[in-house]
């Protein structure tokens, strides 16, 4: 990438593709490339080449997946829980960096300013502001370091100096929960109150990509490759400052095979295995969305009928069917009035994208079994301007080998609440990347009555990995928002933020205080799992609760018990 080419990164006239540089996509059109790390890169092609059959041309894996926010807040303060009620130890995350990848941060909020009136934010990379002052080798956005942020705080108009703003408030909310602290506000205290922050404000997904996956224009949506670049930036900051870091991802997607196998998944795995790093993600809020169908084709019948209610005025949606290997699956599509629209064949050969029309409804269908890293039978259906009513899929399998399959609709923030499966299944609904094996995936519970947050996604993964790992406070939590206000917040993103602060405390104990100098994300995961509080009336691991309720004291006790015996 050069300065002359970098405009393509943010231009809606160019489409993005993610490539593994060991297995580049064979394309015969001009492109520019921006490296994410030594293994992955984004290439930019003229958006005119992003046609309806781009999955066929470039592969499903190459097209960036779309991520949404995993929490929401309301201005209703009754029945909310103050985090200060839940903290009782002498670890505060000192010497640890919290890496936030989200909607940005309100750096003027006193929660992120220390007792010396200096910002606790070491840097902000705002991917949405183009000044030419981008981070080293990343080629877009603007980096603001602590000195600039402090100068802004001294100004009568801080945003004239550092114009980065969190318009949505989600990033500010999660950062405040993870480690916000203001001695003048006795009503709110975050978890790791001495940790410092490195923040990435993600740029919104490009219009063509949202259109490709039939996501409404108004939806808050981010691209997989921008999240990967954010991780690269946070690693740069951590290395330069020689600090351990916990990365918080309060974002998720229902795209993919729910097996923990994707390009972003692999990158997070690599980060999590490195000494001094840990990754925390929200489990998702899909448990009550009716957006997952689990099916078993009866060989005596030969097919199974799946019914999908489409809401009036639904903009569109994508839908993914993933069959269990080695079987291959196909489906008949039947319109709400009973009209047979088309048969999608079960085949092992990659075929060009089908374009189907029924009235004003257009359906694009991709069918293949050679998705990189996975190998399972895969059908991608993209419904544009779908007719309202109950559509049917008549799913069949060729070979009578393994008759199980799953179908996922997008996360609930990307569709109408009235588009859903009539016979849905609440399990195996974890949002990516919560399916990644050693990434710490957190579900949410209500700390007042110790009940699970009703919307929390449930495990396990499609290949029966135990996810989520644990539950953290995430329902009706008193949390900071924009303009110094506070909201009553819920969601697994909130739980991920709480767990992020807890991991910062654990990294302080292990790395900063020298008790476990080789601690990485896998160690963090194991310690928090072992130390979790478990209900004797439940069986663990549990598809809803994981291994139990997050408990730092229990993890530290486990760590001490697991310490090597001193020999004489």
SELUMVO-483919 format. One record per residue (C-alpha): x, y, z; residue in three letters; chain; residue number from 1. Coordinates in Angstrom, 1 decimal. Each point is the difference from the previous one (the first is absolute). Layout:
residues N
      X      Y      Z code unit pos
      X      Y      Z  Ala    A NUM
...
END
This chain:
residues 568
      X      Y      Z code unit pos
    0.0    0.0    0.0  Unk    A   1
    1.2    3.5   -0.8  Unk    A   2
   -1.3    3.5    0.9  Unk    A   3
   -1.3    0.3   -3.6  Unk    A   4
   -2.1   -3.1    0.4  Unk    A   5
   -1.2    0.3    3.5  Unk    A   6
   -3.2    1.9   -0.9  Unk    A   7
   -1.4   -3.4   -1.2  Unk    A   8
   -0.1   -1.2    3.6  Unk    A   9
   -2.9    2.4    0.9  Unk    A  10
   -1.4    0.6   -3.5  Unk    A  11
   -3.4   -1.5   -0.8  Unk    A  12
    1.2   -0.4   -3.5  Unk    A  13
    2.2   -2.9    1.1  Unk    A  14
   -0.9   -3.3    1.4  Unk    A  15
    2.1   -1.9    2.6  Unk    A  16
    1.1   -3.6    0.0  Unk    A  17
    1.9   -1.8    2.8  Unk    A  18
    2.8   -2.3   -1.2  Unk    A  19
    2.3   -2.5    1.6  Unk    A  20
    3.3    1.0   -1.6  Unk    A  21
    1.1   -3.7    0.1  Unk    A  22
   -3.1   -0.8   -2.2  Unk    A  23
   -0.7    3.2   -2.0  Unk    A  24
   -3.2    0.3   -2.1  Unk    A  25
    0.7   -0.5   -3.7  Unk    A  26
   -1.5    3.2   -1.5  Unk    A  27
    0.7    1.6   -3.3  Unk    A  28
   -1.1    3.6    0.9  Unk    A  29
    2.1    2.8    1.3  Unk    A  30
    0.1    0.3    3.8  Unk    A  31
    1.9    1.7    2.8  Unk    A  32
    1.0   -1.8    3.2  Unk    A  33
    0.3    1.1    3.6  Unk    A  34
    1.6   -2.5    2.3  Unk    A  35
   -1.7   -0.9    3.3  Unk    A  36
    2.9   -2.1    1.3  Unk    A  37
    2.5   -2.5   -1.4  Unk    A  38
   -2.7   -2.4   -1.0  Unk    A  39
   -3.1    2.0   -0.9  Unk    A  40
   -0.7    3.0   -2.2  Unk    A  41
   -2.9    2.0   -1.5  Unk    A  42
   -0.1    0.6   -3.7  Unk    A  43
   -2.1    2.7   -1.6  Unk    A  44
   -1.7   -0.4   -3.4  Unk    A  45
   -2.3    2.3   -1.9  Unk    A  46
   -3.5   -0.4    1.5  Unk    A  47
   -1.4   -0.8   -3.5  Unk    A  48
    1.7   -3.4    0.4  Unk    A  49
   -2.0   -0.8    3.1  Unk    A  50
   -2.8   -1.6   -1.9  Unk    A  51
   -2.9   -2.2    1.2  Unk    A  52
    2.2   -3.1   -0.5  Unk    A  53
    3.0    1.2    2.0  Unk    A  54
   -0.1   -3.0    2.3  Unk    A  55
    0.5   -2.2   -3.0  Unk    A  56
    2.8    2.2   -1.4  Unk    A  57
    1.9    0.8    3.1  Unk    A  58
   -1.1   -2.5    2.7  Unk    A  59
   -2.3    0.5    3.0  Unk    A  60
    3.0    0.4    2.4  Unk    A  61
    1.5    2.9   -2.0  Unk    A  62
   -3.1    2.2    0.4  Unk    A  63
    0.2    1.9    3.3  Unk    A  64
   -2.7   -1.1    2.5  Unk    A  65
   -2.2    2.6    1.6  Unk    A  66
    0.0    0.6    3.8  Unk    A  67
   -2.5    1.8    2.2  Unk    A  68
   -0.1    1.3    3.6  Unk    A  69
   -0.7   -2.4    2.8  Unk    A  70
   -1.6    2.4    2.6  Unk    A  71
   -2.5    2.7    0.3  Unk    A  72
   -0.9    2.6    2.6  Unk    A  73
   -3.2    1.8    1.1  Unk    A  74
   -0.5    3.1    2.0  Unk    A  75
   -1.8   -1.9    2.8  Unk    A  76
    2.1    0.0    3.1  Unk    A  77
   -2.3   -2.0    2.4  Unk    A  78
    1.0   -3.6    0.7  Unk    A  79
    3.5    0.6   -1.3  Unk    A  80
    3.0   -1.5    1.7  Unk    A  81
    3.1    2.1    0.9  Unk    A  82
    3.2   -1.9   -0.8  Unk    A  83
    1.6    1.4    3.2  Unk    A  84
   -2.2   -2.4    1.9  Unk    A  85
    1.7   -2.9   -1.7  Unk    A  86
    3.7    0.9    0.6  Unk    A  87
    2.0   -1.0    3.0  Unk    A  88
    3.7   -0.6   -0.5  Unk    A  89
    3.3    1.9   -0.2  Unk    A  90
    0.7   -0.6   -3.7  Unk    A  91
   -0.9    3.0   -2.3  Unk    A  92
    1.7   -0.9   -3.3  Unk    A  93
    3.0    2.2    0.6  Unk    A  94
    2.6   -0.3   -2.7  Unk    A  95
   -2.4   -1.7   -2.4  Unk    A  96
   -1.5    1.3   -3.2  Unk    A  97
   -3.7   -0.5   -0.9  Unk    A  98
   -0.4   -0.1   -3.8  Unk    A  99
   -3.4    1.2   -1.1  Unk    A 100
   -1.3   -0.7   -3.6  Unk    A 101
   -3.3    1.6   -0.2  Unk    A 102
   -1.9    3.3   -0.8  Unk    A 103
    2.7    2.2    1.5  Unk    A 104
    0.2    1.6    3.4  Unk    A 105
   -1.0    3.3    1.6  Unk    A 106
    3.5    1.0    1.1  Unk    A 107
   -1.3    3.1    1.8  Unk    A 108
   -2.0   -2.2    2.5  Unk    A 109
    1.6    0.3    3.5  Unk    A 110
   -0.1   -3.8    0.3  Unk    A 111
    3.0   -0.1   -2.4  Unk    A 112
    2.1    2.8    1.7  Unk    A 113
    2.3   -0.7    2.9  Unk    A 114
    0.6    1.9    3.2  Unk    A 115
    2.7    2.1   -1.7  Unk    A 116
   -2.5    1.1   -2.7  Unk    A 117
    1.8   -2.1   -2.6  Unk    A 118
   -1.9   -2.3   -2.3  Unk    A 119
    0.1   -3.7    0.8  Unk    A 120
   -0.3   -0.6   -3.8  Unk    A 121
    3.4   -0.6   -1.5  Unk    A 122
   -1.2    0.3   -3.5  Unk    A 123
   -3.1    0.1   -2.3  Unk    A 124
    0.0   -1.2   -3.5  Unk    A 125
   -3.1    1.5   -1.7  Unk    A 126
   -0.5   -1.9   -3.3  Unk    A 127
   -2.6    2.5   -1.1  Unk    A 128
    2.2    3.2    0.0  Unk    A 129
    2.4    0.5   -2.9  Unk    A 130
    2.8    2.5    0.7  Unk    A 131
    3.0   -2.0   -1.3  Unk    A 132
    1.2   -0.7    3.6  Unk    A 133
   -0.8   -3.7   -0.1  Unk    A 134
    1.8   -2.6    2.2  Unk    A 135
    3.2   -1.4   -1.4  Unk    A 136
   -0.7   -2.2   -3.1  Unk    A 137
   -3.8    0.0    0.4  Unk    A 138
   -0.6    2.7   -2.6  Unk    A 139
   -3.4    1.3    1.2  Unk    A 140
   -1.7    1.8    2.8  Unk    A 141
    1.7    2.3    2.5  Unk    A 142
    1.9   -0.8    3.2  Unk    A 143
   -0.2    2.3    3.0  Unk    A 144
    2.5   -0.7    2.8  Unk    A 145
   -0.3    0.9    3.6  Unk    A 146
    1.9    3.3   -0.3  Unk    A 147
   -2.5    1.2   -2.6  Unk    A 148
   -2.9   -1.2    2.1  Unk    A 149
    1.3    1.8    3.0  Unk    A 150
    0.4    3.2   -2.0  Unk    A 151
   -3.6   -0.4   -1.1  Unk    A 152
   -1.2   -0.4    3.6  Unk    A 153
    1.7    3.4    0.8  Unk    A 154
   -1.8    1.7   -2.9  Unk    A 155
   -3.3    1.8    0.3  Unk    A 156
   -1.1   -2.0   -3.0  Unk    A 157
    1.6   -3.5    0.3  Unk    A 158
   -1.4   -1.3   -3.2  Unk    A 159
    1.7    2.7   -2.0  Unk    A 160
    3.3   -1.6    1.0  Unk    A 161
   -1.0   -3.7    0.0  Unk    A 162
   -3.2   -0.3   -2.0  Unk    A 163
   -0.6   -3.6    0.7  Unk    A 164
   -3.5   -0.5    1.4  Unk    A 165
   -2.0   -3.1    1.1  Unk    A 166
   -3.4    1.0   -1.5  Unk    A 167
   -1.6   -3.3    0.9  Unk    A 168
    1.3   -0.5    3.5  Unk    A 169
    0.5   -3.7   -0.1  Unk    A 170
    3.9    0.2    0.2  Unk    A 171
   -0.2    2.5    2.9  Unk    A 172
   -2.4   -2.2    1.8  Unk    A 173
    2.2   -3.1   -0.3  Unk    A 174
    3.2    1.8    0.8  Unk    A 175
   -1.6    1.6    3.1  Unk    A 176
   -1.1   -3.4    1.3  Unk    A 177
    3.4   -1.6   -0.7  Unk    A 178
    1.9    2.7    1.9  Unk    A 179
   -1.6    3.4    0.4  Unk    A 180
    0.5    1.9    3.2  Unk    A 181
   -0.8    3.5    1.2  Unk    A 182
    0.6    0.7    3.8  Unk    A 183
   -2.6    2.7   -0.2  Unk    A 184
   -2.7   -2.4   -1.1  Unk    A 185
   -0.8   -2.4    2.8  Unk    A 186
   -2.8   -1.6   -2.0  Unk    A 187
    2.2   -1.7   -2.6  Unk    A 188
    3.2   -1.9    0.0  Unk    A 189
    1.3   -2.3   -2.7  Unk    A 190
    2.0   -3.2    0.6  Unk    A 191
    3.7    0.7   -0.8  Unk    A 192
    0.1    3.6    1.2  Unk    A 193
    3.8    0.4   -0.4  Unk    A 194
    0.3   -1.5   -3.5  Unk    A 195
    0.6    2.2   -3.0  Unk    A 196
   -1.7   -0.1   -3.4  Unk    A 197
    1.0   -0.4   -3.6  Unk    A 198
   -3.1    0.7   -2.1  Unk    A 199
   -1.0   -0.7   -3.6  Unk    A 200
   -3.1    1.7   -1.5  Unk    A 201
   -1.1   -2.2   -2.9  Unk    A 202
   -1.1    1.5   -3.2  Unk    A 203
   -3.4   -1.1   -1.2  Unk    A 204
   -0.4   -2.8   -2.5  Unk    A 205
    0.0    1.1   -3.6  Unk    A 206
   -3.4    0.4   -1.7  Unk    A 207
    0.6   -2.6   -2.6  Unk    A 208
    0.8   -2.7    2.6  Unk    A 209
   -3.2    0.7    2.0  Unk    A 210
   -1.9   -0.1   -3.3  Unk    A 211
    1.6   -3.3   -1.0  Unk    A 212
   -1.1   -1.6    3.3  Unk    A 213
   -3.4    1.8   -0.1  Unk    A 214
    0.7    1.8    3.3  Unk    A 215
   -2.1    3.2    0.5  Unk    A 216
    1.9    3.2   -0.8  Unk    A 217
   -0.9    1.4    3.5  Unk    A 218
    1.5   -3.0    1.8  Unk    A 219
    3.2    0.6    2.1  Unk    A 220
    2.4   -2.4   -1.8  Unk    A 221
    3.7   -0.6   -0.1  Unk    A 222
    2.3   -2.0   -2.3  Unk    A 223
    2.1   -3.0    1.0  Unk    A 224
    3.2    1.4   -1.7  Unk    A 225
   -0.3    3.4    1.9  Unk    A 226
   -0.2   -2.0    3.3  Unk    A 227
    3.1   -2.0   -1.0  Unk    A 228
    1.8    3.3   -0.7  Unk    A 229
   -1.1    1.3    3.4  Unk    A 230
    1.6   -3.1    1.6  Unk    A 231
    3.2    0.7   -1.9  Unk    A 232
    0.0    3.6    1.3  Unk    A 233
   -0.6   -1.1    3.6  Unk    A 234
    2.9   -2.4   -0.2  Unk    A 235
    2.2    2.8   -1.2  Unk    A 236
   -0.9    2.2    2.9  Unk    A 237
    0.5   -2.8    2.5  Unk    A 238
    3.4   -0.9   -1.4  Unk    A 239
    1.2    3.6   -0.1  Unk    A 240
   -1.0    0.6    3.6  Unk    A 241
    1.1   -3.5    1.2  Unk    A 242
   -3.3   -0.6    1.8  Unk    A 243
   -2.2   -3.1    0.2  Unk    A 244
   -3.4    0.5   -1.6  Unk    A 245
   -3.5   -1.4    0.1  Unk    A 246
   -2.1    0.7   -3.1  Unk    A 247
   -3.7    0.4    0.3  Unk    A 248
   -2.4   -0.8   -2.9  Unk    A 249
   -3.6    1.0    0.7  Unk    A 250
   -0.9   -0.8   -3.6  Unk    A 251
   -1.3   -3.1   -1.7  Unk    A 252
   -1.4   -1.7   -3.1  Unk    A 253
   -2.1   -3.0   -0.8  Unk    A 254
    1.8   -0.5   -3.3  Unk    A 255
    2.2   -3.0   -0.3  Unk    A 256
   -0.1   -3.7    1.0  Unk    A 257
    0.0    0.6    3.8  Unk    A 258
    3.0   -2.2    0.3  Unk    A 259
    2.7    2.6    1.0  Unk    A 260
    1.5   -0.3   -3.4  Unk    A 261
    0.4    3.3   -2.0  Unk    A 262
    2.8    2.4   -0.9  Unk    A 263
   -0.8    2.3    3.0  Unk    A 264
   -0.3   -3.0    2.2  Unk    A 265
    3.5   -1.2   -0.9  Unk    A 266
    1.4    3.5    0.6  Unk    A 267
   -1.6    0.1    3.5  Unk    A 268
    1.3   -3.4    0.8  Unk    A 269
    3.6    1.1   -0.9  Unk    A 270
   -0.4    3.1    2.2  Unk    A 271
   -1.4   -2.0    2.9  Unk    A 272
    2.9   -2.5   -0.1  Unk    A 273
    2.6    2.8    0.4  Unk    A 274
    1.4    0.8    3.5  Unk    A 275
   -1.6    3.0    1.5  Unk    A 276
   -3.1    0.0   -2.1  Unk    A 277
   -3.6   -1.0    0.5  Unk    A 278
   -3.1    0.4   -2.1  Unk    A 279
   -3.5    0.3    1.4  Unk    A 280
   -3.2   -0.1   -2.1  Unk    A 281
   -3.7    0.1    0.6  Unk    A 282
   -2.0   -3.2   -0.6  Unk    A 283
   -2.7    1.8   -2.0  Unk    A 284
   -3.7    0.8    0.6  Unk    A 285
   -1.6   -2.5   -2.2  Unk    A 286
   -1.6   -2.4    2.5  Unk    A 287
   -3.5    1.4   -0.3  Unk    A 288
    0.2    1.3   -3.6  Unk    A 289
   -1.4   -3.1   -1.6  Unk    A 290
    2.8    0.3   -2.6  Unk    A 291
    1.4   -3.5    0.2  Unk    A 292
   -1.5   -3.2   -1.4  Unk    A 293
    1.5   -3.4    0.8  Unk    A 294
   -1.2   -2.8   -2.2  Unk    A 295
    0.4   -3.8   -0.6  Unk    A 296
   -1.1   -1.3   -3.3  Unk    A 297
   -2.1   -3.2    0.4  Unk    A 298
    1.3   -2.5   -2.5  Unk    A 299
   -3.4   -1.7   -0.1  Unk    A 300
   -1.6    3.3   -1.2  Unk    A 301
    3.0    1.3   -2.0  Unk    A 302
   -0.3    3.6    1.0  Unk    A 303
   -0.9    2.4    2.8  Unk    A 304
   -2.2    3.1   -0.3  Unk    A 305
    1.3    3.2    1.6  Unk    A 306
   -2.4    2.9    0.4  Unk    A 307
    1.2    3.6    0.0  Unk    A 308
   -2.3    2.9    0.8  Unk    A 309
    1.0    3.2   -1.9  Unk    A 310
   -1.3    3.2    1.5  Unk    A 311
   -1.9    2.6   -2.1  Unk    A 312
    2.4    2.6   -1.4  Unk    A 313
    3.1   -2.1    0.7  Unk    A 314
    2.9    1.6   -1.8  Unk    A 315
    1.8   -3.3   -0.6  Unk    A 316
    2.2   -2.5    1.7  Unk    A 317
    2.6   -2.7   -0.5  Unk    A 318
   -0.5   -3.5    1.3  Unk    A 319
    2.7   -2.7    0.3  Unk    A 320
   -0.5   -3.8    0.1  Unk    A 321
    2.9   -2.0    1.2  Unk    A 322
   -0.2   -3.8   -0.1  Unk    A 323
    2.0   -2.4    2.0  Unk    A 324
    2.9   -1.5   -2.0  Unk    A 325
    0.3   -2.2   -2.0  Unk    A 326
   -3.6    0.4   -1.2  Unk    A 327
   -1.1    2.4   -2.7  Unk    A 328
   -3.3    1.8    0.2  Unk    A 329
   -2.4    1.6   -2.4  Unk    A 330
   -3.4    1.7    0.3  Unk    A 331
   -3.2    0.9   -1.8  Unk    A 332
   -1.2    3.5    0.5  Unk    A 333
   -3.8    0.5    0.3  Unk    A 334
   -1.6    3.5    0.0  Unk    A 335
   -2.7    1.0    2.6  Unk    A 336
   -2.8   -0.7   -2.4  Unk    A 337
    1.3   -3.6   -0.5  Unk    A 338
    1.7    0.6   -3.4  Unk    A 339
    3.1   -2.1   -0.6  Unk    A 340
    2.7    2.5   -0.8  Unk    A 341
    3.1   -2.1   -0.6  Unk    A 342
    2.1   -3.0    1.1  Unk    A 343
    3.5    0.5    1.3  Unk    A 344
    1.9   -3.2   -0.9  Unk    A 345
    2.2   -1.8    2.5  Unk    A 346
    3.3   -0.1   -1.7  Unk    A 347
    3.7   -0.2    0.8  Unk    A 348
    0.9    2.2   -2.9  Unk    A 349
    0.2    3.7    0.4  Unk    A 350
   -2.6    1.6   -2.1  Unk    A 351
   -0.7    3.5   -1.2  Unk    A 352
   -2.4    2.1    2.0  Unk    A 353
   -3.6   -0.6   -0.8  Unk    A 354
   -2.2    3.1   -0.4  Unk    A 355
   -3.7   -0.8    0.7  Unk    A 356
   -2.9    2.4   -0.4  Unk    A 357
   -3.5   -0.4    1.4  Unk    A 358
   -2.1    3.1   -0.4  Unk    A 359
    2.0    2.9    1.4  Unk    A 360
    2.1   -2.4    2.1  Unk    A 361
    3.5   -0.8   -1.2  Unk    A 362
    1.9   -2.9    1.6  Unk    A 363
    3.7   -0.7   -0.6  Unk    A 364
    1.2   -3.5    0.8  Unk    A 365
    3.6   -1.3    0.5  Unk    A 366
    0.5   -3.7    0.5  Unk    A 367
    3.4   -1.6    0.7  Unk    A 368
    1.8   -2.4    2.4  Unk    A 369
    3.5    1.3   -0.3  Unk    A 370
   -0.1    3.0    2.2  Unk    A 371
    3.6    0.5    1.2  Unk    A 372
    0.8   -1.3    3.5  Unk    A 373
   -3.3   -1.7    0.3  Unk    A 374
   -1.1   -2.4   -2.7  Unk    A 375
   -3.6   -0.3    1.1  Unk    A 376
   -2.9    0.3   -2.5  Unk    A 377
   -1.0    3.6   -0.2  Unk    A 378
   -2.9    1.9   -1.5  Unk    A 379
   -0.2    3.8    0.0  Unk    A 380
   -3.3    1.5   -0.9  Unk    A 381
   -0.3    3.8   -0.3  Unk    A 382
   -3.7    1.2    0.0  Unk    A 383
   -0.4    3.5   -1.4  Unk    A 384
   -3.4    1.7    0.3  Unk    A 385
   -1.6   -3.2    1.2  Unk    A 386
   -3.7   -0.5   -0.2  Unk    A 387
   -1.6   -0.2    3.5  Unk    A 388
   -1.4   -3.2    1.3  Unk    A 389
    1.2   -3.5    0.8  Unk    A 390
    2.6   -1.3   -2.4  Unk    A 391
    1.0   -3.6    0.0  Unk    A 392
    3.3   -1.8   -0.6  Unk    A 393
   -0.3   -3.7   -0.7  Unk    A 394
    3.5   -1.1    1.1  Unk    A 395
    1.4   -3.3   -1.3  Unk    A 396
    3.3   -1.9    0.3  Unk    A 397
    1.7   -2.2   -2.6  Unk    A 398
    1.8   -3.1    1.2  Unk    A 399
   -1.8   -0.8    3.3  Unk    A 400
    3.2    0.6    2.0  Unk    A 401
   -0.5    2.8    2.6  Unk    A 402
   -3.5    1.5   -0.1  Unk    A 403
    0.7    2.9    2.5  Unk    A 404
    0.0    3.6   -1.2  Unk    A 405
   -0.3    3.6    1.4  Unk    A 406
   -1.5    3.1   -1.6  Unk    A 407
    0.8    3.5    1.4  Unk    A 408
   -1.6    3.4   -0.8  Unk    A 409
    2.0    3.2    0.7  Unk    A 410
    0.4    1.4    3.5  Unk    A 411
   -3.2    1.6    1.2  Unk    A 412
    1.3    3.6   -0.6  Unk    A 413
    0.2   -0.7   -3.7  Unk    A 414
   -3.6   -1.1   -0.6  Unk    A 415
   -3.6    0.7    1.0  Unk    A 416
   -1.0   -1.6    3.3  Unk    A 417
   -2.9   -1.7   -1.9  Unk    A 418
    2.2   -2.0   -2.3  Unk    A 419
    0.7   -3.3    1.6  Unk    A 420
   -0.2   -3.8   -0.1  Unk    A 421
   -3.3   -1.4    1.1  Unk    A 422
    1.7   -3.0    1.7  Unk    A 423
    3.2    1.6    1.1  Unk    A 424
    2.7   -1.4    2.3  Unk    A 425
    1.7    2.3    2.6  Unk    A 426
    3.2   -2.1    0.3  Unk    A 427
    3.1    0.3   -2.2  Unk    A 428
   -0.8    3.7   -0.4  Unk    A 429
    3.4    1.5    1.1  Unk    A 430
    1.1    2.9   -2.1  Unk    A 431
    3.4   -0.2   -1.6  Unk    A 432
    2.7    0.3    1.2  Unk    A 433
   -1.3   -1.5    3.3  Unk    A 434
    0.3   -3.4   -1.6  Unk    A 435
    3.8    0.2    0.0  Unk    A 436
    1.5   -2.7    2.3  Unk    A 437
    2.2    1.9    2.3  Unk    A 438
   -1.4    3.5   -0.3  Unk    A 439
   -1.8    0.9    3.2  Unk    A 440
   -3.7    0.1   -0.9  Unk    A 441
   -2.4    1.6    2.5  Unk    A 442
   -3.7   -0.3    0.4  Unk    A 443
   -2.1    2.4    2.1  Unk    A 444
   -2.0   -0.4    3.2  Unk    A 445
   -2.0    2.2    2.4  Unk    A 446
    2.1    0.5    3.1  Unk    A 447
   -3.1    0.9    2.1  Unk    A 448
   -1.9   -3.3   -0.3  Unk    A 449
    2.8   -2.1   -1.6  Unk    A 450
   -2.1   -0.9   -3.0  Unk    A 451
    1.4   -0.2   -3.5  Unk    A 452
   -0.6    3.0   -2.3  Unk    A 453
   -2.9   -1.4   -2.1  Unk    A 454
    1.4    1.1   -3.4  Unk    A 455
    3.5   -1.5    0.6  Unk    A 456
    1.2   -2.4   -2.7  Unk    A 457
    0.4   -3.6    1.0  Unk    A 458
    2.5   -2.6   -0.8  Unk    A 459
    1.6   -2.2   -0.8  Unk    A 460
    1.7    0.5   -3.4  Unk    A 461
   -0.9   -2.0   -3.1  Unk    A 462
    2.9   -2.4    0.8  Unk    A 463
   -0.9   -0.2    3.7  Unk    A 464
    2.7    2.3    1.4  Unk    A 465
   -1.0    1.2    3.4  Unk    A 466
   -1.1    3.6   -0.5  Unk    A 467
   -0.8    2.4    1.7  Unk    A 468
    2.8   -0.3    2.5  Unk    A 469
   -1.6    1.9    2.9  Unk    A 470
   -2.7    2.5    0.9  Unk    A 471
    0.6    3.6    1.1  Unk    A 472
   -2.4    2.8    1.1  Unk    A 473
   -1.8    1.3   -3.1  Unk    A 474
   -3.6    0.8    0.7  Unk    A 475
   -1.3    3.4    1.3  Unk    A 476
    3.5    1.3    0.7  Unk    A 477
    0.6    3.7    0.9  Unk    A 478
    2.3    1.1   -2.8  Unk    A 479
    1.5    3.2   -1.5  Unk    A 480
   -1.3    1.3   -3.3  Unk    A 481
    0.6    3.1   -2.1  Unk    A 482
    0.2    3.6    1.3  Unk    A 483
    0.6   -1.1    3.5  Unk    A 484
   -3.3   -1.8    0.4  Unk    A 485
   -0.7   -3.5    1.4  Unk    A 486
   -2.3   -2.7   -1.3  Unk    A 487
   -1.4   -3.3    1.1  Unk    A 488
    1.9   -2.4   -2.3  Unk    A 489
   -0.4   -3.7   -0.9  Unk    A 490
    1.6   -2.4   -2.3  Unk    A 491
    2.9   -2.4   -0.3  Unk    A 492
    2.2    2.9   -1.1  Unk    A 493
   -0.5    1.4    3.5  Unk    A 494
    1.0   -3.4    1.5  Unk    A 495
    3.1    0.0   -2.3  Unk    A 496
    1.0    3.4    1.3  Unk    A 497
   -0.3   -1.1    3.6  Unk    A 498
    2.0   -3.1   -0.8  Unk    A 499
    2.6    2.1   -1.8  Unk    A 500
    0.5    2.0    3.2  Unk    A 501
    0.3   -3.3    2.0  Unk    A 502
    2.6   -1.3   -2.5  Unk    A 503
    2.0    3.3    0.4  Unk    A 504
    0.1   -0.6    3.7  Unk    A 505
    1.2   -3.6   -0.6  Unk    A 506
    2.7    1.2   -2.4  Unk    A 507
    1.1    2.5    2.7  Unk    A 508
    0.3   -2.8    2.5  Unk    A 509
    1.8   -2.3   -2.5  Unk    A 510
    2.2    2.2   -2.2  Unk    A 511
    0.4    3.4    1.7  Unk    A 512
    0.4   -1.5    3.6  Unk    A 513
    2.1   -2.9   -1.3  Unk    A 514
   -2.1   -2.9    1.2  Unk    A 515
   -0.4   -1.5   -3.4  Unk    A 516
    2.3    1.6   -2.5  Unk    A 517
   -0.9   -2.3   -2.9  Unk    A 518
   -3.8    0.5    0.3  Unk    A 519
   -1.9    0.1   -3.2  Unk    A 520
   -3.6   -0.1   -1.1  Unk    A 521
   -0.1   -3.8    0.4  Unk    A 522
    1.2    0.2    3.5  Unk    A 523
   -2.5    2.8    0.7  Unk    A 524
   -2.8   -2.2   -1.4  Unk    A 525
    0.9   -3.0    2.1  Unk    A 526
    0.4    1.9    3.2  Unk    A 527
   -3.3    1.8   -0.4  Unk    A 528
   -1.8   -3.2   -0.9  Unk    A 529
    1.5   -1.9    3.0  Unk    A 530
   -0.9    2.8    2.4  Unk    A 531
   -3.5    0.6   -1.2  Unk    A 532
   -2.9   -0.3    2.5  Unk    A 533
   -2.2   -3.0   -0.8  Unk    A 534
   -3.5   -0.7    1.1  Unk    A 535
   -0.2   -3.6    1.5  Unk    A 536
   -3.4   -0.4   -1.6  Unk    A 537
    1.4    0.4   -3.6  Unk    A 538
    2.1   -2.2   -2.1  Unk    A 539
    3.3    1.4   -1.4  Unk    A 540
    1.1    0.8   -2.5  Unk    A 541
   -3.3    1.6   -0.7  Unk    A 542
   -1.4    1.2   -3.4  Unk    A 543
   -1.4    3.1    1.6  Unk    A 544
    2.4    0.8    2.8  Unk    A 545
    3.3   -1.5   -1.3  Unk    A 546
    2.0   -0.9    3.0  Unk    A 547
   -1.7    2.3    2.4  Unk    A 548
    0.1    3.6    1.3  Unk    A 549
    3.2    2.0   -0.4  Unk    A 550
    1.9    0.3    3.2  Unk    A 551
    3.4    1.6    0.2  Unk    A 552
    0.7   -1.1    3.6  Unk    A 553
   -0.8   -3.6   -1.0  Unk    A 554
    2.4    0.3   -3.0  Unk    A 555
    2.8    1.3    2.3  Unk    A 556
   -0.5   -2.8    2.5  Unk    A 557
    0.2   -2.5   -2.9  Unk    A 558
    3.2    1.7   -1.3  Unk    A 559
    1.7   -0.3    3.4  Unk    A 560
   -1.1   -3.6    0.4  Unk    A 561
    1.4   -0.7   -3.5  Unk    A 562
    3.3    1.6    0.7  Unk    A 563
    3.0   -2.5   -0.3  Unk    A 564
    1.2   -1.6    3.1  Unk    A 565
    3.3    1.4    1.3  Unk    A 566
    2.6   -2.7    0.1  Unk    A 567
    3.1   -0.1    2.3  Unk    A 568
END
